[in-house]
């Protein structure tokens, strides 16, 4: 009988899927490379098949967190040519319950359930209770979400912060921006602050084309060119995170998410991230009081999906 909800955190590059019951705790987590599948349905079908022939009968619904807007009937990933209709997805799998969330909405729903072991602090600060919380960061793109208290509950406000226009604050950033304008036309935040953005910054500054993983690995080996590229990236990241913290009044804290944030976690402390985050006169003091933490949990989106899916699991009919 159906008693479980399938939950999924679907990024532009890879996807993490799990099952959840009424307790809201993700279990049997499986990770898939999106390149192995033609679309959402094929990936979910393969995932359920790997869980055994009885798995589909026990799953009564799904919560899918996607890297793109989730408030329309047809959902499209921002950085991959995948789409689905909510009604068609529910009908195809015969689910009782179905919900689609923006991936950063799922992250925001789960941040308060993270433990200190899942976080790396960047600088000081002290979170104000019940104040707005900002979640942002680079992966395949650049995501943003805001967790706010409304009465006794909390709600998530999502947006497309990665698509706002990017400006330059010094001569080096102006050089980068000039190159990107010639290559891309109008430049937005995620053209620089994303995995491909890190690779682009390194190519412009060093003349060498590497993958973002290779740039990060070289920086960790203390190779000068890669380390410089990562520090430029982190300085930009700090400035944009500070902008967003002011816009959202994120006195409840800033959580940095995304695969690139995790990869760079050990480099934040030696970078200009925190200085750039705070350098927003005349509000340096306000930003200095805001704690910033990198989320290092391996599947943080599934925590928020699990809490949402747990509530749906309680409503499944036998």
Secondary structure, 3 states (H helix, E strand, C coil): CCCEEEEEEECCCEEEEEEECCCCCCEEEEEEEHHHCCCHHHHHHHHHHHCCCCHHHHEEEEEEEECCCCCCCEEECCCCCCEEEHHHHHHHHCCCEEEEEEHHHHHHHHHHHCCHHHEEECCCCCCCCCCCEEEEEECCCEEEEEEEEECCEEEEEEECHHHCECCCCCHHHHHHHHHHHHHHCCCEHHHHCCHHHHHHHHHHHHCCCCCHHHHHHHHHCCCHHHHHHHHHHHHHHHHHHHHHHHHHCCCCCEEECCHHHHHCHHHCCCCCHHHHHHCCCCCHHHHHCCCEEEECCCCHHHHHHHHHHHHHHCCCCC
